[in-house]
Amino acid sequence: MYMLICGIRPAHFDLMDDMSYFMGRWTLPTLFKFVSVDHLLLILGCMLTEMRVVVVVEDLHILSACVFSLLILLRPLTWAGPVIVALPTSLSTYLESPVPLILGVQYLPTGFALEPGMVIINPVANQVCL
């Protein structure tokens, strides 16, 4: 007697679930390599309270992976504010925006001061500044 095993794909196909799965496979190892668990929990708490999150890394690969992985960690929730993976230096005034956002920059502008409601993350140095 032989058993027949068939795999049937469900009728409901969600492209976002597949994209977030593959995005997580690329981004999460990079974030976990640089940021400790206690800092990750602090960052997630800040994101859930809709603070402005700024990721500062010189390397664009690490910068984009960290910004995208923050969005993946929020699942099944979604981020409602703007997400800018790599902000050009000519648009550094967006750092003063009063809305909650997730922002990636290679360098902070000179004379930049940390404001209330803002979190600055430097993954390579494993630092989180409130």
Summary of the structure (lengths in Angstrom):
residues: 130
radius of gyration: 17.9
end to end distance: 65.4
largest distance: 76.8
contacts: 325
relative contact order: 0.20
helix: 42%
strand: 15%
